[in-house]
Amino acid sequence: MNRMMSKQNKQYDNPFSATFKGISDLFKKRERVGELISDDRLDGKKVLITGSSSGLGLATATELAKLGAEVIMAVRSGIPKKGIEVKRKSGSEKVNMHHVDLSDFDSIQHLVEEIKTQYGQLDIVICNAAVVAKKSRKTKSGLEQMFMVNYLAKYVLIRLLLKIDCIKTDGTALPRIIFVTSESHRNPKEFNWDEFGKYIPHSIGKTVELYGYYKLLLVTFARELSRRLNPEDTQYSVFALCPGPVNSNIAREAPAIFKPLLRLVFSIFFRSPKKASEPVVYLTASRDVDSKNFDYLFLMERKAIDEKAENPENGKKLWLLSEELLGSIGVIEK
C-alpha cells in the first residue's frame, strides 16, 4: 500500500511526469457517465464563468451560449474581443464580459457587486480560472498568487455571492456551483495546515507540486461547501471535475527552452479545449444530475474524490483556516 501511494505521489510532482500521466490517462478505457440530449438546454439560465477568455473557459463559454444560456464571462483580459468571438461562434448575443483579477480581493468584491446589480441572481457559477506560475509572486494582500487564484479567490467569490443571495434558489431547479479541478489533487500526501496561507517563495521546480496541492484544497472546499449548503435536503448542486490534459496556454510561463517541446506534445496528445469542455458542459446542462448535491467527474467518468478531500474533518479545518486567514488580512467572511 505504501509503495502504491509513493508511486501515486510521484505522478504529478514535476512537469514531465504530470504531462505523461495526463497522456496515458487519455488512452484508458472508461465508463461514460452519460450524454447530453436535445432537451438539455440552458434557455433562460444565467451562467457566470471565470477564466473564460482563453482555452477551456473560452470553449465552455461558447458551448453554453449555443445551448441558450446568458453567459457572463469574468476575465482578466480579452474584453471585448473574446466576447465578440463567443457571440460569433455560438450565434448568440446573450454574452457579456466583466473584468476581474482573482489575485485582488477588491476586484472580486467589485465583480460581485456588478453581478448583483446587473443580473440579480445567477443559476450557475463555474469557477474555471487557474494559473501555473514559473515562480512565486506576492499579491497586494501578501498572499502567494497561485494559492489565491487557484483556491482562495474561489472560496471568497462563492461565499460573497451566497452572502448576498446572488445564486438562485427559486425552487424550479437547483442552482449549480461547478469547480474545474484536477486529478492531481490526489498527489499530496497530506495537508500542510501549519503553513496555510503563508507566503513561501518557490521556483518552477515546485510549481506542479503546489498546483496539485491547491487543487486538493479546492476539491476539499467543494465537498465541504456541498455539506454546508445541503445539511438536510438538497438545495444546491456542487460539482467538481477534471477535464484531463487540455491543449491550452496554461503552461505559458514554462521555461523558454521547454516551450517548443510542450507545444508539440500538447498539439499531438492533448485534447482541444472544445473537446475538453465536455464534462463542464455536461455538469452545467444535463438533467441527469438535477437532484445531486455533489458529483465529481474525471473526463466523462464518475469517480470518488481523494479520501483526504472527502474527510469532513479536513473540510471543517479548511473552512476555519480560510475564514481566519481572511479575517487577519481584513477580508472578513462570516
LUMLO-151002 format. One record per residue: residue in one letter; x negated, y negated, z of N, C-alpha, C in turn. Coordinates in steps of 0.02 Angstrom, whole numbers, plus 50000, padded with zeros to 5 digits. Each point is the difference from the previous one (the first is absolute). Example, Ala and Ser with C-alpha at 12.3 -4.5 7.8 and 13.67 -1.06 7.14 Angstrom:
<recs>
<rec A <49340 50284 50390> <50045 49941 50000> <49955 49940 50000>>,
<rec S <50018 49947 49964> <49958 49941 50003> <50039 49945 50037>>,
</recs>
This chain:
<recs>
<rec M <49958 50061 50000> <50042 49939 50000> <49957 49937 50000>>,
<rec N <49948 49999 50044> <49956 49941 50003> <49963 49991 49935>>,
<rec R <49981 50057 49968> <49964 49996 49937> <50046 49971 49946>>,
<rec M <50064 50020 50001> <50048 49974 49952> <50011 49925 50010>>,
<rec M <50006 49979 50063> <50009 49929 50015> <49940 49961 49978>>,
<rec S <49940 50028 50012> <49938 49965 49981> <49998 49990 49924>>,
<rec K <50021 50052 49962> <50002 49994 49928> <50050 49947 49978>>,
<rec Q <50059 50001 50032> <50051 49950 49982> <49976 49930 50014>>,
<rec N <49965 49991 50055> <49979 49933 50020> <49944 49973 49956>>,
<rec K <49974 50040 49953> <49950 49976 49954> <50028 49986 49930>>,
<rec Q <50065 50013 49992> <50029 49995 49933> <50007 49927 49977>>,
<rec Y <50004 49954 50046> <50010 49930 49981> <49948 49954 50033>>,
<rec D <49943 50028 50019> <49954 49958 50039> <49952 49959 49958>>,
<rec N <50002 50007 49933> <49961 49956 49957> <50035 49996 49932>>,
<rec P <49983 49950 49959> <50036 49990 49937> <50000 50060 49954>>,
<rec F <49945 50038 49999> <49995 50055 49952> <50042 50060 50022>>,
<rec S <49995 50018 50065> <50041 50056 50023> <50074 49983 49996>>,
<rec A <50018 49937 50015> <50070 49979 49996> <50025 50004 49928>>,
<rec T <49958 49979 49953> <50019 50002 49929> <50012 50071 49976>>,
<rec F <49953 50045 50016> <50007 50069 49976> <50056 50037 50036>>,
<rec K <50013 49982 50063> <50058 50029 50035> <50064 49979 49965>>,
<rec G <50004 49936 49982> <50059 49975 49965> <50011 50035 49934>>,
<rec I <49946 50011 49963> <50005 50034 49935> <50024 50072 50010>>,
<rec S <49970 50036 50047> <50019 50070 50011> <50073 50007 50021>>,
<rec D <50025 49951 50039> <50070 50002 50022> <50048 49998 49941>>,
<rec L <49981 49966 49947> <50045 49992 49943> <50012 50066 49964>>,
<rec F <49954 50048 50007> <50006 50062 49963> <50031 50057 50041>>,
<rec K <50019 49986 50061> <50032 50051 50042> <50074 50004 49984>>,
<rec K <50027 50060 50003> <50071 50010 49988> <50039 49977 50061>>,
<rec R <50053 49960 49989> <50039 49973 50055> <50074 50008 49986>>,
<rec E <50038 50003 50054> <50072 50005 49996> <50031 49930 50001>>,
<rec R <50030 49980 49945> <50028 49933 49995> <50060 49991 50046>>,
<rec V <50003 49941 50029> <50055 49986 50046> <50066 49987 49963>>,
<rec G <49997 49977 49939> <50060 49985 49962> <49986 49955 49942>>,
<rec E <50054 49978 49967> <49995 49956 49942> <50052 49944 50007>>,
<rec L <49984 49943 49972> <50050 49948 49995> <50051 50020 49947>>,
<rec I <50063 49983 50012> <50053 50013 49952> <50030 49934 49977>>,
<rec S <50043 50002 49951> <50027 49938 49971> <50039 49958 50050>>,
<rec D <50028 50032 50051> <50038 49963 50051> <49956 49966 50052>>,
<rec D <49936 50015 50000> <49954 49970 50048> <49980 49931 49976>>,
<rec R <50045 49954 50010> <49990 49931 49978> <49990 49955 50061>>,
<rec L <49974 49940 49987> <49988 49951 50053> <50036 49935 49987>>,
<rec D <50053 50003 49961> <50038 49939 49985> <50026 49968 50065>>,
<rec G <49989 49935 50007> <50022 49964 50059> <49953 50005 50059>>,
<rec K <49946 50039 49995> <49953 50008 50055> <49943 49950 49995>>,
<rec K <49982 49971 50057> <49943 49955 50003> <49940 50037 50028>>,
<rec V <49946 50002 49961> <49941 50039 50018> <49939 49955 50004>>,
<rec L <49969 49998 50059> <49937 49963 50009> <49942 50049 49994>>,
<rec I <49951 49983 49959> <49941 50043 49993> <49937 49959 50003>>,
<rec T <49955 50017 50046> <49937 49964 50007> <49947 50030 49953>>,
<rec G <49949 49961 49986> <49946 50024 49957> <50023 50022 49932>>,
<rec S <50043 49961 49969> <50032 50022 49938> <49976 49961 49938>>,
<rec S <49941 49970 50004> <49975 49963 49941> <49954 50042 49957>>,
<rec S <49985 50062 50021> <49957 50043 49961> <50011 50073 50020>>,
<rec G <49972 50045 49960> <49998 50070 50018> <50067 50032 50016>>,
<rec L <50000 50039 50053> <50059 50037 50021> <50058 49953 50016>>,
<rec G <49987 49945 50034> <50053 49954 50019> <50034 49968 49940>>,
<rec L <49960 49981 49951> <50028 49969 49939> <50043 50050 49962>>,
<rec A <49975 50062 49994> <50038 50052 49965> <50065 50016 50037>>,
<rec T <49996 50002 50067> <50060 50014 50040> <50052 49945 49991>>,
<rec A <49977 49937 50003> <50046 49944 49991> <50036 50004 49934>>,
<rec T <49964 50020 49947> <50030 50006 49934> <50052 50055 49998>>,
<rec E <49984 50057 50029> <50047 50057 49999> <50062 49984 50041>>,
<rec L <49993 49965 50056> <50058 49983 50041> <50044 49949 49965>>,
<rec A <49969 49953 49965> <50039 49951 49962> <50040 50035 49945>>,
<rec K <49972 50052 49970> <50036 50039 49949> <50062 50033 50029>>,
<rec L <49996 50017 50065> <50057 50033 50032> <50052 49952 50028>>,
<rec G <49990 49935 49985> <50051 49951 50018> <49987 49962 50064>>,
<rec A <49945 50012 50034> <49985 49966 50063> <49983 49927 49988>>,
<rec E <50015 49958 50050> <49973 49933 50002> <49933 50006 50035>>,
<rec V <49946 49993 49961> <49933 50014 50024> <49967 49935 50025>>,
<rec I <49975 50003 50061> <49965 49943 50030> <49927 50020 50009>>,
<rec M <49957 49972 49960> <49929 50018 50000> <49962 49953 50047>>,
<rec A <49973 50028 50054> <49960 49961 50047> <49927 50013 49985>>,
<rec V <49964 49949 49977> <49933 50011 49972> <49952 49944 50022>>,
<rec R <49936 50015 49995> <49949 49950 50015> <49980 49961 49937>>,
<rec S <50011 50031 49941> <49981 49968 49937> <50047 50025 49945>>,
<rec G <49992 49970 49942> <50039 50022 49942> <50066 49965 49989>>,
<rec I <50013 49946 50037> <50062 49961 49993> <49989 49947 49946>>,
<rec P <50043 49992 49950> <50060 50039 49986> <49988 50056 49947>>,
<rec K <49938 50006 49978> <49984 50044 49943> <50026 50071 50009>>,
<rec K <49988 50029 50058> <50019 50070 50011> <50075 50009 50005>>,
<rec G <50034 49951 50026> <50073 50003 50002> <50030 49998 49931>>,
<rec I <49971 49959 49957> <50022 49996 49930> <49988 50068 49965>>,
<rec E <49944 50032 50017> <49985 50065 49971> <50051 50052 50021>>,
<rec V <50019 50000 50064> <50051 50048 50025> <50066 49987 49965>>,
<rec K <50019 49938 49992> <50063 49984 49966> <49999 50026 49928>>,
<rec R <49944 49989 49967> <49995 50021 49930> <50003 50076 49993>>,
<rec K <49964 50035 50042> <49997 50073 49995> <50064 50034 50024>>,
<rec S <50034 49970 50048> <50060 50031 50028> <50064 49978 49965>>,
<rec G <49998 49943 49967> <50060 49973 49969> <50047 49968 50050>>,
<rec S <49975 49987 50061> <50041 49970 50053> <49974 49931 50017>>,
<rec E <50046 49955 50014> <49982 49933 50022> <50002 49994 50075>>,
<rec K <50020 50053 50035> <50006 49997 50073> <49934 50017 50033>>,
<rec V <49950 49958 49986> <49933 50010 50026> <49975 49933 50026>>,
<rec N <49978 49998 50062> <49975 49939 50030> <49933 50014 50034>>,
<rec M <49959 49948 50006> <49934 50008 50031> <49992 49951 50058>>,
<rec H <49965 50024 50051> <49984 49958 50058> <49928 50013 50020>>,
<rec H <49966 49947 50019> <49930 50008 50021> <49996 50024 50072>>,
<rec V <49953 50046 50013> <49984 50019 50068> <49928 50023 50002>>,
<rec D <49965 49980 50052> <49933 50024 50014> <50005 50043 50063>>,
<rec L <49995 50065 49992> <50011 50045 50057> <49942 50001 50050>>,
<rec S <49949 49959 49988> <49947 49993 50050> <50011 49937 50042>>,
<rec D <50058 49968 49991> <50015 49936 50032> <50070 50004 50032>>,
<rec F <50003 49997 50066> <50064 50005 50035> <50048 49944 49981>>,
<rec D <49973 49939 49991> <50043 49944 49981> <50033 50013 49932>>,
<rec S <49962 50029 49954> <50027 50015 49934> <50056 50053 50004>>,
<rec I <49990 50050 50043> <50052 50051 50009> <50063 49969 50029>>,
<rec Q <49991 49957 50050> <50058 49966 50030> <50037 49958 49949>>,
<rec H <49962 49965 49958> <50030 49958 49948> <50040 50043 49951>>,
<rec L <49973 50057 49980> <50035 50044 49955> <50066 50023 50031>>,
<rec V <49999 50020 50062> <50061 50023 50033> <50053 49945 50002>>,
<rec E <49979 49939 50013> <50047 49944 50001> <50029 49989 49930>>,
<rec E <49958 50004 49949> <50025 49992 49931> <50051 50054 49982>>,
<rec I <49984 50062 50019> <50045 50055 49984> <50068 49990 50033>>,
<rec K <49999 49982 50063> <50062 49990 50037> <50041 49944 49969>>,
<rec T <49967 49945 49982> <50035 49942 49972> <50028 50014 49931>>,
<rec Q <49961 50033 49958> <50020 50008 49930> <50041 50063 49986>>,
<rec Y <49991 50052 50041> <50034 50063 49984> <50046 50026 50055>>,
<rec G <49995 49971 50059> <50043 50022 50055> <49975 50065 50028>>,
<rec Q <50020 50055 49970> <49980 50066 50024> <49974 50043 49942>>,
<rec L <49955 50045 50018> <49971 50046 49952> <50029 50070 50010>>,
<rec D <50002 50037 49947> <50022 50070 50004> <49941 50047 50008>>,
<rec I <49944 49983 49969> <49942 50044 49999> <49936 49958 50005>>,
<rec V <49953 50022 50041> <49934 49968 50005> <49948 50052 49985>>,
<rec I <49955 49985 49954> <49945 50046 49982> <49934 49966 50017>>,
<rec C <49965 50028 50049> <49934 49975 50019> <49947 50037 49960>>,
<rec N <49977 49969 49947> <49955 50033 49953> <49929 49971 50003>>,
<rec A <49993 49936 50016> <49935 49967 49995> <49946 50035 50041>>,
<rec A <49940 50003 49973> <49943 50030 50034> <49936 49969 49973>>,
<rec V <49947 50007 50038> <49936 49974 49978> <49945 50050 50018>>,
<rec V <49953 50008 49954> <49940 50040 50013> <49941 49953 49990>>,
<rec A <49970 49979 50055> <49949 49948 49998> <49930 50030 50002>>,
<rec K <49953 49967 49968> <49931 50026 49999> <49964 49987 50066>>,
<rec K <50027 49954 50040> <49971 49987 50066> <50054 49967 50044>>,
<rec S <49985 49997 50064> <50048 49969 50046> <50004 49925 49988>>,
<rec R <50060 49974 50011> <50011 49928 49995> <50046 49979 50057>>,
<rec K <49985 49943 50030> <50043 49975 50054> <50056 49958 49971>>,
<rec T <50061 50012 50023> <50055 49956 49983> <49996 49939 50045>>,
<rec K <50041 49950 49988> <49997 49939 50040> <50022 50013 50072>>,
<rec S <50035 50056 50012> <50019 50018 50068> <49947 50043 50035>>,
<rec G <49945 50013 49965> <49945 50037 50030> <50004 50075 49993>>,
<rec L <50049 50025 49961> <50008 50071 49990> <49963 50023 49937>>,
<rec E <49989 50065 49994> <49968 50027 49940> <50052 50004 49944>>,
<rec Q <49981 49980 49941> <50048 49994 49944> <50035 50065 49984>>,
<rec M <49962 50055 49995> <50031 50063 49981> <50049 50023 50054>>,
<rec F <49982 49991 50063> <50045 50018 50055> <50065 49962 49995>>,
<rec M <49994 49935 49986> <50060 49959 49998> <50043 50015 49939>>,
<rec V <49970 50001 49941> <50040 50009 49939> <50029 50070 49996>>,
<rec N <49960 50050 50018> <50022 50070 49991> <50044 50025 50056>>,
<rec Y <49999 49967 50058> <50044 50020 50054> <50038 49943 50033>>,
<rec L <49965 49955 50034> <50033 49954 50046> <50049 49953 49965>>,
<rec A <49984 49977 49940> <50045 49956 49964> <50068 50033 49987>>,
<rec K <49999 50065 49988> <50061 50037 49988> <50042 50004 50063>>,
<rec Y <49967 50012 50056> <50033 50000 50065> <50035 49932 50011>>,
<rec V <49963 49947 49989> <50027 49932 50011> <50057 49985 49952>>,
<rec L <49991 50015 49936> <50052 49985 49950> <50065 50035 50017>>,
<rec I <49997 50064 50014> <50061 50038 50014> <50032 49977 50066>>,
<rec R <49959 49989 50051> <50028 49977 50064> <50035 49932 49993>>,
<rec L <49969 49954 49962> <50030 49934 49990> <50065 50004 49960>>,
<rec L <50001 50041 49948> <50061 50007 49960> <50056 50031 50042>>,
<rec L <49983 50048 50041> <50051 50030 50043> <50024 49952 50054>>,
<rec K <49954 49960 50026> <50016 49953 50053> <50053 49950 49980>>,
<rec I <49998 49978 49937> <50049 49951 49976> <50056 50032 49959>>,
<rec D <50007 50066 50008> <50055 50037 49968> <49998 49991 49924>>,
<rec C <49940 50007 49972> <49992 49989 49928> <49998 50065 49960>>,
<rec I <50003 50057 50034> <50005 50064 49966> <50070 50026 50011>>,
<rec K <50036 50009 49946> <50073 50007 50000> <50024 50064 50035>>,
<rec T <50050 49993 50042> <50034 50057 50031> <50075 49988 49998>>,
<rec D <50029 50003 49940> <50071 49983 49993> <50046 50061 50001>>,
<rec G <49972 50059 50010> <50042 50059 50006> <50014 50035 49934>>,
<rec T <49986 49968 49944> <50016 50031 49935> <49943 50047 49977>>,
<rec A <49939 49984 50019> <49943 50042 49983> <49944 49984 50048>>,
<rec L <49961 50050 50018> <49945 49988 50046> <49946 49958 49966>>,
<rec P <49976 49948 50034> <49942 49964 49973> <49939 50045 50002>>,
<rec R <49954 49988 49955> <49940 50042 49995> <49937 49958 50009>>,
<rec I <49955 50025 50041> <49935 49969 50011> <49948 50052 49978>>,
<rec I <49959 49982 49951> <49957 50049 49967> <49927 49976 50005>>,
<rec F <49956 50045 50021> <49929 49985 50007> <49960 50043 49951>>,
<rec V <49961 49967 49958> <49953 50036 49957> <49937 50014 50040>>,
<rec T <49987 50063 50014> <49944 50019 50042> <49952 50045 49961>>,
<rec S <49970 50048 50033> <49951 50042 49967> <49992 50065 50038>>,
<rec E <49985 50054 49963> <49983 50063 50032> <49937 49994 50042>>,
<rec S <49960 49949 49987> <49940 49990 50040> <50016 49983 50072>>,
<rec H <50065 49990 50016> <50018 49989 50071> <49986 50062 50042>>,
<rec R <49990 50057 49967> <49985 50062 50037> <49926 50006 50018>>,
<rec N <49959 49956 49973> <49928 50009 50006> <49972 49983 50070>>,
<rec P <50022 49946 50033> <49970 49984 50065> <50011 50056 50051>>,
<rec K <49950 50012 50041> <50006 50053 50051> <50045 49977 50058>>,
<rec E <49999 49935 50014> <50037 49974 50057> <50009 49925 49994>>,
<rec F <50042 49973 50044> <50009 49928 50003> <49944 49969 50042>>,
<rec N <49978 49942 49979> <49949 49963 50038> <50036 49942 50035>>,
<rec W <50036 50016 50052> <50041 49948 50033> <49957 49946 50033>>,
<rec D <49941 50018 50025> <49959 49951 50036> <49977 49943 49956>>,
<rec E <49995 50012 49935> <49977 49947 49955> <50055 49973 49955>>,
<rec F <50063 50013 50020> <50057 49978 49959> <49999 49924 49991>>,
<rec G <49999 49978 49938> <50003 49929 49985> <49935 49963 50006>>,
<rec K <49947 50031 50027> <49937 49965 50007> <49966 49993 49932>>,
<rec Y <49968 49943 49991> <49964 49989 49937> <49932 50034 50005>>,
<rec I <49989 50051 49959> <49937 50036 49998> <49974 49997 49929>>,
<rec P <49943 49968 49988> <49973 49994 49932> <49987 50069 49969>>,
<rec H <50012 50005 49934> <49986 50062 49965> <49982 49984 49927>>,
<rec S <49967 50048 49969> <49983 49993 49929> <50039 50051 49960>>,
<rec I <49986 50006 49935> <50038 50043 49955> <49998 50073 50022>>,
<rec G <49947 50020 50036> <49994 50069 50022> <50055 50022 50047>>,
<rec K <50030 49953 50036> <50054 50016 50048> <50069 49986 49972>>,
<rec T <50004 49971 49941> <50064 49976 49975> <50051 50056 49991>>,
<rec V <49981 50054 49968> <50048 50054 49987> <50023 50032 50066>>,
<rec E <49954 50009 50046> <50018 50028 50065> <50050 49955 50037>>,
<rec L <49987 49934 49999> <50045 49953 50033> <50068 49996 49965>>,
<rec Y <49999 50005 49934> <50062 49999 49961> <50045 50057 50024>>,
<rec G <49973 50060 50007> <50038 50056 50025> <50025 49989 50070>>,
<rec Y <49959 49969 50042> <50021 49987 50069> <50058 49951 50003>>,
<rec Y <49997 49948 49959> <50054 49951 50001> <50064 50030 49970>>,
<rec K <49993 50047 49954> <50059 50035 49975> <50030 50045 50054>>,
<rec L <49958 50028 50043> <50025 50038 50057> <50041 49955 50045>>,
<rec L <49975 49940 50014> <50038 49953 50040> <50067 49984 49967>>,
<rec L <49999 49992 49934> <50061 49982 49964> <50052 50056 50003>>,
<rec V <49978 50062 49988> <50047 50056 50003> <50027 50009 50070>>,
<rec T <49957 49991 50050> <50022 50005 50070> <50052 49946 50015>>,
<rec F <49989 49939 49976> <50049 49946 50009> <50065 50016 49966>>,
<rec A <49997 50026 49939> <50061 50017 49963> <50042 50050 50039>>,
<rec R <49966 50051 50027> <50037 50052 50038> <50030 49971 50064>>,
<rec E <49962 49958 50034> <50025 49970 50062> <50056 49951 49985>>,
<rec L <49995 49963 49946> <50052 49953 49979> <50066 50038 49990>>,
<rec S <49996 50056 49966> <50061 50040 49989> <50031 50022 50066>>,
<rec R <49958 50022 50047> <50027 50020 50065> <50035 49943 50036>>,
<rec R <49970 49941 49997> <50027 49943 50036> <50063 49971 49967>>,
<rec L <50003 50003 49934> <50058 49974 49964> <50059 50049 50002>>,
<rec N <49985 50062 50013> <50051 50053 49998> <50000 50041 50064>>,
<rec P <50013 49968 50058> <49998 50037 50063> <50053 50054 50006>>,
<rec E <50056 49989 49967> <50055 50049 50001> <50022 50014 49928>>,
<rec D <50042 49957 49972> <50022 50007 49931> <49948 49969 49953>>,
<rec T <50000 50024 49938> <49955 49973 49950> <50027 49934 49973>>,
<rec Q <49964 49946 50014> <50019 49934 49977> <49954 49973 49945>>,
<rec Y <49940 50025 49998> <49950 49980 49950> <49964 50062 49974>>,
<rec S <49982 49998 49937> <49956 50050 49972> <49930 49972 49997>>,
<rec V <49953 50033 50031> <49930 49980 49998> <49961 50055 49964>>,
<rec F <49969 49982 49944> <49966 50049 49959> <49926 49980 49992>>,
<rec A <49959 50050 49990> <49929 49990 49985> <49981 50047 49943>>,
<rec L <49948 49983 49964> <49981 50041 49943> <49927 49988 49982>>,
<rec C <49972 50051 49968> <49935 49993 49967> <50011 50010 49926>>,
<rec P <49984 49951 49958> <50011 50008 49928> <49947 50040 49964>>,
<rec G <49949 50023 50037> <49944 50034 49967> <49952 49949 49970>>,
<rec P <49949 50023 49966> <49951 49954 49971> <50030 49960 49942>>,
<rec V <49992 49935 50003> <50030 49956 49951> <49946 49962 49962>>,
<rec N <50007 49996 49935> <49954 49962 49959> <50018 49926 50005>>,
<rec S <49975 49969 50053> <50016 49930 50014> <49936 49963 50015>>,
<rec N <50007 49938 50023> <49940 49960 50015> <49984 49998 50074>>,
<rec I <50023 50051 50038> <49989 49998 50073> <49926 50007 50017>>,
<rec A <49961 50029 49954> <49928 50007 50012> <49960 49943 49967>>,
<rec R <50032 49943 49991> <49967 49945 49965> <49938 49974 50036>>,
<rec E <49994 50014 50066> <49943 49976 50037> <49945 50053 50007>>,
<rec A <50006 50054 49962> <49948 50051 50001> <49934 49969 49975>>,
<rec P <49943 50026 50022> <49935 49975 49975> <49998 50001 49924>>,
<rec A <49971 49949 49970> <49999 49993 49928> <49970 50061 49964>>,
<rec I <49950 50031 50032> <49967 50057 49969> <50047 50059 49991>>,
<rec F <50051 50005 50043> <50047 50057 49996> <50063 49985 49959>>,
<rec K <50011 49937 49984> <50064 49983 49968> <50010 50034 49932>>,
<rec P <49950 50004 49956> <50012 50035 49936> <50020 50073 50010>>,
<rec L <49968 50035 50047> <50018 50069 50014> <50070 50005 50029>>,
<rec L <50016 49956 50047> <50067 50002 50030> <50054 49986 49948>>,
<rec R <49987 49951 49956> <50049 49984 49948> <50011 50061 49955>>,
<rec L <49946 50035 49983> <50005 50059 49957> <50040 50055 50035>>,
<rec V <49983 50014 50063> <50035 50052 50038> <50073 49982 50008>>,
<rec F <50014 49938 50019> <50069 49978 50010> <50041 50008 49936>>,
<rec S <49970 49979 49943> <50038 50002 49938> <50014 50071 49976>>,
<rec I <49954 50046 50015> <50009 50069 49977> <50045 50040 50047>>,
<rec F <49987 49995 50065> <50032 50046 50047> <50057 49970 50041>>,
<rec F <49998 49935 50013> <50050 49971 50044> <50064 49984 49961>>,
<rec R <50055 49998 50036> <50064 49989 49968> <50012 49926 49987>>,
<rec S <50037 49985 49947> <50017 49931 49985> <50044 49973 50056>>,
<rec P <49998 49934 50012> <50044 49971 50051> <50073 50018 49991>>,
<rec K <50024 50002 49937> <50071 50017 49988> <50014 50071 50023>>,
<rec K <49957 50047 49983> <50009 50070 50022> <49996 50006 50075>>,
<rec A <49951 49965 50029> <49990 50004 50072> <50056 49968 50040>>,
<rec S <50039 49956 49968> <50054 49966 50035> <50060 50046 50012>>,
<rec E <50000 50060 49972> <50058 50044 50004> <50024 50012 50071>>,
<rec P <49957 50019 50048> <50026 50011 50068> <50025 49937 50034>>,
<rec V <49971 49942 49984> <50025 49937 50028> <50070 49986 49975>>,
<rec V <50009 50007 49934> <50065 49987 49969> <50052 50050 50025>>,
<rec Y <49979 50063 50007> <50046 50052 50025> <50025 49983 50070>>,
<rec L <49954 49983 50046> <50021 49984 50068> <50039 49935 50004>>,
<rec T <49993 49957 49950> <50037 49937 49998> <50071 50010 49975>>,
<rec A <50009 50044 49950> <50064 50002 49964> <50039 50065 50008>>,
<rec S <49967 50055 50017> <50036 50064 50000> <50053 50005 50055>>,
<rec R <50057 50028 49982> <50053 50012 50049> <49985 50063 50041>>,
<rec D <49953 50040 49978> <49982 50061 50036> <49975 49986 50070>>,
<rec V <49973 49940 50011> <49971 49984 50065> <50042 49948 50038>>,
<rec D <50062 49992 49979> <50044 49950 50030> <50005 50004 50076>>,
<rec S <50006 50058 50027> <50014 50007 50072> <49938 50015 50042>>,
<rec K <49941 50001 49969> <49940 50019 50037> <49973 49940 50040>>,
<rec N <49977 50014 50061> <49970 49946 50039> <49925 49995 49990>>,
<rec F <49969 50055 49974> <49928 49997 49985> <49984 50053 49947>>,
<rec D <49952 49983 49958> <49978 50047 49950> <49929 49981 49980>>,
<rec Y <49961 50049 49978> <49933 49988 49974> <49990 50042 49937>>,
<rec L <49978 49968 49947> <49985 50034 49938> <49927 49992 49982>>,
<rec F <49970 50055 49977> <49935 49997 49968> <50011 50016 49927>>,
<rec L <49985 49952 49956> <50023 50004 49931> <50076 50010 50002>>,
<rec M <50027 50053 49973> <50072 50011 50004> <50017 50062 50043>>,
<rec E <49955 50015 50046> <50011 50057 50045> <50012 49974 50071>>,
<rec R <50049 50028 50034> <50013 49982 50070> <49949 50037 50045>>,
<rec K <49970 49963 50046> <49951 50029 50045> <50011 49973 50070>>,
<rec A <49975 50037 50049> <49997 49974 50068> <49941 49952 50005>>,
<rec I <50007 49948 50039> <49944 49955 50010> <49951 50032 50049>>,
<rec D <49941 49970 50005> <49950 50027 50046> <50027 50000 50071>>,
<rec E <49982 50051 50039> <50027 50008 50067> <49983 49941 50045>>,
<rec K <49944 49967 49988> <49983 49941 50041> <50050 49944 49988>>,
<rec A <50021 49991 49937> <50049 49949 49984> <50070 50018 50024>>,
<rec E <50015 50065 50003> <50065 50024 50022> <50009 49995 50075>>,
<rec N <49947 50001 50037> <50003 50001 50073> <50031 49936 50028>>,
<rec P <50057 50005 50036> <50034 49939 50026> <49956 49959 50047>>,
<rec E <49956 50033 50038> <49957 49963 50046> <49952 49955 49962>>,
<rec N <49975 50024 49944> <49957 49957 49959> <50039 49942 49970>>,
<rec G <50062 50013 49980> <50042 49947 49974> <50013 49946 50051>>,
<rec K <50014 50019 50062> <50012 49952 50054> <49937 49960 50014>>,
<rec K <49944 50035 50002> <49937 49966 50014> <49983 49949 49946>>,
<rec L <50009 50019 49938> <49986 49954 49944> <50045 49939 50003>>,
<rec W <50063 50010 50014> <50048 49945 50005> <49980 49951 50054>>,
<rec L <49983 50028 50059> <49980 49958 50057> <49936 49961 49985>>,
<rec L <49950 50033 49973> <49937 49966 49984> <50009 49946 49947>>,
<rec S <50044 50013 49952> <50014 49950 49947> <50031 49938 50030>>,
<rec E <50048 50009 50045> <50032 49943 50033> <49951 49962 50043>>,
<rec E <49959 50036 50037> <49951 49967 50043> <49949 49960 49959>>,
<rec L <49978 50029 49945> <49952 49965 49957> <50031 49937 49971>>,
<rec L <50061 50005 49976> <50033 49942 49971> <50013 49946 50053>>,
<rec G <50016 50022 50060> <50009 49951 50055> <49935 49965 50016>>,
<rec S <49944 50036 49997> <49936 49971 50019> <49975 49948 49950>>,
<rec I <50024 50004 49938> <49978 49951 49950> <50055 49950 49982>>,
<rec G <50054 50001 50041> <50052 49950 49992> <50055 50017 49951>>,
<rec V <50001 50061 49977> <50056 50023 49957> <50042 50047 50043>>,
<rec I <50051 49973 50031> <50038 50038 50050> <50055 50040 49966>>,
<rec E <49999 50065 50012> <50052 50044 49974> <50035 50033 50059>>,
<rec K <50064 49986 50007> <50038 50030 50055> <50058 50040 49971>>,
</recs>
